[in-house]
Amino acid sequence: MAILVIGVRYNEAETLVTHVQWGRVDRANPFVWVEKPKVTEAKDLIGYIYREDVVQTVFAIDGHRD
């Protein structure tokens, strides 16, 4: 499995990421959710990142996923 980050939320000053939307996906096909996305505090995701081999990000820009 891999962690896929699909969104972030910043503090009011837009200087720090406070929350992250993420879930677990199949490594071979990152568009197949193994664990549906959830929103957690950014600090809580760090522990999960240390336990996974792969962390990927996908963000929508103008309606397209890059």
C-alpha positions as CSV (number, residue, x, y, z in Angstrom):
1,M,0.0,0.0,0.0
2,A,0.9,3.6,-0.3
3,I,-0.4,6.9,1.2
4,L,-2.0,9.2,-1.3
5,V,-2.5,12.9,-0.2
6,I,-5.2,14.6,-2.1
7,G,-5.7,17.9,-0.2
8,V,-4.2,20.2,2.4
9,R,-5.6,23.0,4.6
10,Y,-3.5,25.9,5.7
11,N,-3.7,28.2,8.8
12,E,-5.2,31.7,8.4
13,A,-1.8,33.2,7.6
14,E,-1.3,30.5,4.9
15,T,2.1,29.7,6.3
16,L,1.5,26.2,7.8
17,V,-0.3,23.1,6.7
18,T,-2.7,22.3,9.5
19,H,-4.8,19.4,8.1
20,V,-4.3,16.8,5.4
21,Q,-6.8,14.7,3.4
22,W,-5.3,11.3,2.7
23,G,-6.0,7.6,2.4
24,R,-4.3,4.4,1.5
25,V,-4.1,3.2,-2.1
26,D,-2.9,0.3,-4.1
27,R,0.8,0.9,-5.0
28,A,0.3,-0.4,-8.5
29,N,-2.8,1.7,-9.1
30,P,-3.0,4.8,-7.0
31,F,-6.6,5.4,-8.0
32,V,-7.8,2.3,-6.2
33,W,-8.6,3.2,-2.6
34,V,-7.7,0.5,0.0
35,E,-8.7,2.9,2.8
36,K,-11.0,5.8,1.9
37,P,-9.6,9.4,2.4
38,K,-10.0,11.1,5.7
39,V,-8.9,14.5,7.1
40,T,-6.5,14.5,10.0
41,E,-4.2,17.0,11.5
42,A,-1.0,17.2,9.6
43,K,1.1,16.1,12.6
44,D,-0.9,12.9,12.8
45,L,0.0,11.9,9.3
46,I,3.7,12.0,10.0
47,G,3.6,8.7,12.0
48,Y,1.9,7.0,9.1
49,I,4.4,8.3,6.6
50,Y,7.3,6.7,8.5
51,R,5.6,3.3,8.3
52,E,4.9,3.4,4.5
53,D,7.4,3.0,1.7
54,V,5.6,5.3,-0.8
55,V,3.8,8.6,-0.3
56,Q,2.2,10.2,-3.4
57,T,0.2,13.4,-3.9
58,V,-2.5,14.2,-6.4
59,F,-4.1,17.6,-6.5
60,A,-6.8,18.9,-8.9
61,I,-5.8,22.0,-10.8
62,D,-8.5,23.6,-13.0
63,G,-10.5,20.4,-12.7
64,H,-7.7,18.1,-13.8
65,R,-5.7,15.7,-11.6
66,D,-2.0,16.1,-11.9
